[in-house]
Amino acid sequence: LDVDRAASGEHLLVEVPAHLDPLRSEAPDEARRWRLAIRDVFERLFGEGYLLVDLVHEAGRSFHLFEAADLGTVLGRS
């Protein structure tokens, strides 16, 4: 699974299948591989202090946006 580490390292993008639901019914083994890979990346990034802050859809692609910040900082934004 590809993790795009921005130059600052404060934000990371993790690309995920844009249409995972159809994949579950059409190719369950492939969907399971994606789910396990995503879980591994999430566990690693959470362990490194990143928080999942958004889901971004761009040009038919989907990304989870992670940020290196504490929960109080993220929750304190308006």
C-alpha positions as CSV (number, residue, x, y, z in Angstrom):
1,L,0.0,0.0,0.0
2,D,1.4,3.4,-1.0
3,V,1.9,6.1,1.6
4,D,2.6,9.5,0.1
5,R,4.8,11.3,2.7
6,A,4.6,15.1,2.1
7,A,7.8,17.1,2.4
8,S,6.9,18.4,5.8
9,G,5.9,14.9,7.1
10,E,3.0,16.5,8.9
11,H,0.4,15.1,6.4
12,L,0.2,11.7,4.7
13,L,-2.1,10.4,2.0
14,V,-2.9,6.7,1.8
15,E,-4.7,5.7,-1.4
16,V,-7.5,3.2,-1.1
17,P,-9.8,1.7,-3.7
18,A,-12.4,4.3,-4.6
19,H,-15.1,1.6,-5.0
20,L,-14.4,-1.0,-2.3
21,D,-18.0,-2.1,-1.9
22,P,-18.3,-3.6,-5.5
23,L,-14.9,-5.1,-5.0
24,R,-16.2,-7.0,-2.0
25,S,-18.8,-8.8,-4.1
26,E,-16.9,-9.1,-7.3
27,A,-13.5,-10.1,-5.9
28,P,-13.7,-10.9,-2.2
29,D,-10.1,-12.2,-2.0
30,E,-8.8,-8.9,-3.4
31,A,-11.0,-6.9,-1.1
32,R,-9.7,-8.8,1.9
33,R,-6.1,-8.2,0.8
34,W,-6.9,-4.4,0.6
35,R,-8.6,-4.5,4.0
36,L,-5.6,-6.2,5.7
37,A,-3.1,-3.9,4.0
38,I,-5.1,-0.8,5.0
39,R,-5.3,-2.1,8.6
40,D,-1.5,-2.6,8.7
41,V,-0.9,1.0,7.5
42,F,-3.4,2.4,9.9
43,E,-1.9,0.6,12.9
44,R,1.6,1.7,11.9
45,L,0.6,5.4,11.4
46,F,-1.4,5.5,14.6
47,G,1.6,4.1,16.4
48,E,3.7,6.9,14.9
49,G,1.3,9.5,16.3
50,Y,-0.7,10.3,13.2
51,L,-4.5,10.9,13.3
52,L,-6.9,10.1,10.5
53,V,-8.4,13.5,9.7
54,D,-10.2,13.3,6.4
55,L,-11.2,11.2,3.4
56,V,-10.4,12.9,0.1
57,H,-12.0,12.0,-3.3
58,E,-10.1,13.5,-6.3
59,A,-10.4,12.6,-10.0
60,G,-12.0,9.2,-9.3
61,R,-9.4,8.3,-6.6
62,S,-9.8,8.1,-2.8
63,F,-7.3,8.8,-0.1
64,H,-7.2,8.8,3.7
65,L,-5.5,12.0,5.0
66,F,-3.4,11.5,8.1
67,E,-2.0,14.3,10.2
68,A,0.8,14.3,12.8
69,A,-1.0,16.2,15.5
70,D,-2.5,15.6,18.9
71,L,-6.2,15.0,19.3
72,G,-6.7,18.3,21.2
73,T,-5.3,20.3,18.3
74,V,-7.5,18.5,15.7
75,L,-10.6,18.8,17.8
76,G,-10.0,22.4,18.7
77,R,-10.3,23.5,15.0
78,S,-13.4,25.3,13.9
